[in-house]
Amino acid sequence: MLPGKSDFYSTERAVFFLIVLTVVLGCVHGNSLCTSRRCLAHLLVNKSYLSQPQNDSCIIPVYVPFIEYQTVAVDTKNTRLVSRLFATIRWTDPELAWNTSVYPYDEVILPVDKIWTPELHVKNGMRATMAHNFNDLVVLSNGTVEHTVIINAEVNCEVNLFNYPFADDECPVPIETYSNFGCGAKLIFNEEVKMVDSSHGDWETIYASLRKQRDDRYYIWVELRIRYGNPFITFMLPSILLVLADLISFALPLGGGERNSFKCTLVLSFTLFLNILNEALPGDGQCGPVIRIHFCICLIMLVLSMLVSMMLTRVAKDGWWFFCCCVKGSAPKSTGKKENEDDEGEAKVDINVVQLDESEDTQMLRKVVRFLEGLEAKEGENEWHQKLANIVDVVFFWFYLIIVVAYFCVMILVMVKYKCSVNHFEFWY
């Protein structure tokens, strides 16, 4: 007996229900396999939310609960501050939240390049790079993302170097993120900044604190101070010793040329010293280092001392007459007149000799006496010139000593106490 039409429909209905049941059971079984953390991470990654979360206000708050600051180096020549910042950042992306009843996990790890992350910048940085501390980050079930970043920045900081090598100053390191026309991210900082490794090279970091000018302008206020030991030995001490050696050189006699040669050597040595240190001297700026002026004054004092010593050497030999042209021109005339008088005297003597018929020995004896008298007068004149030069030399020495001592006291006092004001916030306008 052939099967009826109703039996055929029943078989068809049974096959259909069997297929539907298989599909339903497969889906349920498939869903049960995707409840692991990795499947959850894969699900979130597939969403590909690479743009910034945007709500009705178009502003997303980015919290920075922790900042670690480190001064890597201070470029004294170009007035640059090289800094390293380690920051923990936290924000909420609602699209990354999940149902904990389906995925019973409070957090999951995602690749950092698969979701949106805020970019932090340094406002006055000549070169600044932000790098992710790790290639992964943590996402909480409510969509909160926690991450750590590292910022390396070379900050254009107009450090006050007027007091170099006793310089100290503050430098701002402003941190910002993208925000324009009321849209973007807003940084919210914790007030605590941890400072690590505060000493590098000749500079040391005294403190680093978080401050703000207004609600959207945060910066790390860094106080720097130079350790003056090495710069003082390198720059200041040689100039002091050279000027001291110039003072001691006044003990050398004026005659013979030893003093003048020694002073010329000091001037040449100091000039060579400045040429060598020209590249190492701090750069010039709004408050340029006063040590450059100090070196110029020291060189002027050394050259002035050398010139005075040369002048007094000439005075000790010839007296003051060489300074006056009229005296210099009249001196030979008086000498010629004296020689004429001597010749007339000799003629008269000769006449007398003829008249008195004196012997040639007596005539020669008188000539010897006149020669000795002239030689004695010349020696007396030279002694007077030497005495005059010595008196002027002693007076100039004490004057020079007082000027040098007063100058160094004033210069060191200015280097230590005077403060030159610098506007560190010209980049904000």
ROKE-275489 format. One record per residue (C-alpha): x, y, z. Coordinates in steps of 0.1 Angstrom, whole numbers, padded with zeros to 4 digits, always signed. Each point is the difference from the previous one (the first is absolute). Example, Ala and Ser with C-alpha at 12.3 -4.5 7.8 and 13.67 -1.06 7.14 Angstrom:
residues 2
+0123-0045+0078+0014+0034-0007
***
This chain:
residues 429
+0000+0000+0000+0015+0033-0010+0006+0026+0026-0025+0028+0002+0005+0036-0006-0003+0008+0037+0028-0023+0009+0023+0017-0025-0007+0034+0016+0006-0015+0034+0034-0012-0010+0009+0033-0016-0011+0018+0032+0022-0023+0021+0031+0006-0021-0006+0038+0001-0003-0001+0038+0031-0021+0002+0020+0024-0020-0012+0030+0021+0008-0018+0032+0035-0008-0013+0007+0037-0008-0013+0012+0033+0020-0025+0019+0031+0009-0020-0005+0037+0007-0004-0007+0037+0031-0022+0000+0019+0027-0020-0010+0027+0025+0011-0021+0029+0035-0002-0016+0004+0039-0002-0004+0007+0037+0038-0001+0007+0021+0032+0005+0017-0006-0033-0033-0002-0019-0011+0031+0018+0032+0018-0010-0005-0012-0036-0036+0013+0001+0011+0034+0012+0029+0002-0025-0023-0008-0029-0021+0031+0008+0030+0021-0012-0008+0031+0020+0031+0020-0010-0017+0034+0003-0003+0020+0032-0032-0007+0021-0024+0028-0007-0029+0008+0022-0025+0029+0000+0026+0025+0014+0027-0011-0025+0025+0000+0029+0014-0031+0015+0018+0003+0034+0034-0017+0002+0012-0005+0035+0037+0000+0008+0003-0014+0036+0037-0005+0000+0030+0018-0016+0037-0008+0004+0024+0027-0010+0037-0004-0008+0026+0026-0012+0021-0018-0025+0024+0028-0009+0003+0038-0002+0016+0014-0031+0016+0032+0013+0013+0011-0033-0034+0000-0017-0021+0005+0032-0020-0032-0005-0014-0023+0026-0002-0037-0009-0028-0017+0021-0016-0034+0003-0036-0004+0012-0016-0032+0010-0038+0004+0004-0030-0022+0008-0031+0010-0020-0037-0011+0004-0031+0007-0021-0034-0015-0007-0011-0014-0034-0037-0011+0003+0003-0020-0032+0025-0023+0017-0022-0010+0029-0016-0035+0001-0026-0019+0019+0016-0018+0030-0029-0025+0000+0011-0013-0034+0037+0006+0005+0007-0003+0038+0032+0020+0000+0009+0034+0015+0029+0007-0023+0015-0011-0033+0033+0007-0018-0001+0015-0034+0027+0010-0025+0008+0037+0003-0002+0006-0038-0035-0014-0004-0018+0027+0020+0001+0037+0004+0026+0014+0024+0006+0037+0008+0032+0017-0011+0019+0021+0026+0023+0028-0012+0024+0025+0016-0010+0036-0011+0035+0015-0001+0018-0031-0011+0024+0004-0029-0002-0038-0004-0025-0021+0019-0010-0036-0005-0026-0021+0018+0005-0037+0002-0022-0027+0015+0016-0016+0030-0014-0034-0011-0017-0013-0032-0031-0010+0020-0024+0018+0023-0027-0009+0025-0037+0006-0007-0026-0003+0028-0035-0013-0004-0015+0035+0002+0022+0012-0029+0027+0017+0021+0034-0003-0016+0033+0001+0020+0033+0005-0017+0036+0013+0006+0020+0021-0024+0035+0015-0001+0007+0035-0013+0035+0011-0010+0002+0037-0006+0027+0025-0007-0015+0032+0014+0010+0035-0012+0006+0015+0034+0015+0034+0003+0020-0008+0031+0014+0030+0018+0038-0004-0004+0009+0035+0011+0014-0013+0032+0020-0028-0016+0017-0019+0016-0022+0007+0029-0032-0003-0021-0034-0013+0012-0034+0004-0017-0034-0015-0006-0012-0015-0032-0036-0010-0009-0008-0033-0018-0037+0005-0012-0019-0031-0009-0030+0001-0023-0021-0021-0023-0021+0007-0031-0030+0023+0005-0014+0024-0025-0033+0019-0004-0014-0015+0032+0007-0036-0012+0027-0024+0010+0015-0012+0033+0004+0018+0034+0028-0009+0023-0008-0003+0037+0032-0004+0021+0007-0012+0035+0020+0026+0018+0029-0023+0009+0031-0004-0022+0027-0025+0009+0035+0011-0008+0027-0026-0006+0038+0002-0008+0003+0037+0008+0037+0005-0008+0016-0001-0035+0033+0016-0010+0005+0035+0014-0037+0005+0006-0023-0013+0027-0038+0001+0003-0011+0015+0033-0037-0008-0003-0028-0006-0026-0036+0009+0008-0032+0001-0021-0016+0035-0004-0025+0016-0023-0007+0034-0015-0037-0008-0007-0021-0031-0002+0014-0011-0033+0036+0010+0005+0020-0024+0021+0038+0000+0003+0027-0016+0021+0020+0027+0017+0037-0012+0002+0026+0018+0021+0036-0005-0012+0032+0010+0016+0035-0004-0013+0027-0016+0022+0026+0027-0003+0030-0021+0010+0010-0012-0035-0009+0033-0019+0018+0021+0027+0032-0020-0004-0003+0000-0038-0009+0037-0006+0004+0022+0031+0031-0015+0016+0024+0004-0030-0009+0037-0004+0005+0006+0038+0034-0017-0001+0012+0019-0031-0009+0033+0015+0017-0011+0033+0031-0009-0020-0001+0034-0016+0000+0016+0035+0029-0021+0011+0020+0010-0031+0004+0035+0015+0027-0015+0022+0022-0004-0032+0024+0029-0007-0009+0026-0026+0033-0003-0018+0011-0030-0020-0033-0008-0017-0010-0030+0022-0031+0017+0013-0012+0011-0034+0006-0034-0015-0019-0017+0028-0030+0024-0004-0001-0005-0037+0000-0038+0006-0030+0004+0024-0020+0020-0025+0007-0025-0028-0009-0029+0023-0033+0016+0011-0009+0007-0037+0007-0037-0009-0020-0011+0030-0030+0021-0012+0003-0015-0035+0000-0035+0013-0030+0005+0023-0021+0020-0025-0019-0031-0011-0005-0011+0036-0014+0033+0013-0037+0002+0005-0021+0014-0028-0012+0035-0001-0037+0009+0005-0024+0023+0018+0021-0003+0031+0035-0008-0014+0027-0011+0024+0019+0028+0017+0031-0021-0001+0006+0011-0036+0003+0036+0013+0022-0013+0028+0025-0015-0025+0001+0033-0020+0007+0020+0031+0028-0024+0011+0016+0003-0035-0002+0038+0002+0017+0000+0034+0028-0023-0012+0006+0021-0031-0001+0032+0020+0025-0014+0025+0023-0011-0028-0001+0035-0017+0007+0018+0033+0029-0023+0007+0015+0007-0035-0005+0038+0006+0018-0001+0033+0029-0020-0014+0005+0029-0025-0004+0026+0028+0027-0019+0021+0024+0004-0029-0007+0034-0015-0024+0018+0024-0032+0018-0009+0015+0022-0028-0009-0024-0028-0037+0007+0007+0003+0037-0010+0010+0008-0036+0013+0034+0008+0022-0013+0028+0012-0027-0023+0009+0026-0027+0017+0024+0023+0022-0025+0018+0026-0004-0028+0003+0038-0003+0009+0005+0037+0024-0028-0004+0016+0016-0030+0002+0033+0019+0017-0017+0029+0025-0016-0024+0008+0034-0015+0005+0014+0035+0023-0029+0008+0019+0006-0032+0004+0038+0008+0011-0010+0035+0025-0024-0015+0012+0028-0023+0004+0023+0029+0017-0027+0019+0023-0005-0030+0006+0037-0001+0008+0000+0037+0022-0030-0005+0018+0018-0026+0002+0031+0021+0008-0019+0032+0020-0025-0019-0016-0029+0019+0009-0036-0007-0020-0024-0021-0005-0022+0031-0020+0027+0017-0021+0005-0031-0008-0037-0003-0009-0001+0038-0025+0027-0004-0017-0018-0029-0002-0032+0021-0016+0020+0028-0026+0015-0023-0008-0034-0014-0004-0015+0034-0022+0029+0011-0022-0005-0031-0002-0037+0006-0010+0006+0036-0026+0025-0011-0014-0026-0025-0001-0027+0027-0018+0024+0023-0025+0008-0027-0005-0038-0006-0005-0006+0037-0026+0027+0001-0018-0015-0030+0002-0034+0016-0013+0013+0033-0028+0018-0017-0010-0031-0019+0001-0021+0032-0023+0025+0018-0025+0000-0028+0003-0038-0002-0008-0004+0037-0029+0025-0002-0015-0018-0031+0005-0034+0017-0021+0010+0031-0026+0017-0023-0001-0031-0022-0003-0023+0031-0029+0020+0014-0018+0000-0034+0005-0038-0005-0012-0009+0035-0030+0023-0002-0009-0012-0034+0001-0037+0009-0021+0006+0031-0026+0019-0019+0000-0024-0029-0005-0031+0022-0026+0018+0020-0019+0008-0032+0003-0036-0013-0014-0013+0033-0027+0026+0010-0013+0017-0032-0031-0015-0016-0008+0006-0036-0037-0004-0008-0011-0022-0029-0035-0006-0014-0003-0038-0002-0035+0000-0014+0004+0018-0033-0012-0031-0018-0035+0006+0015-0019+0029-0015
***
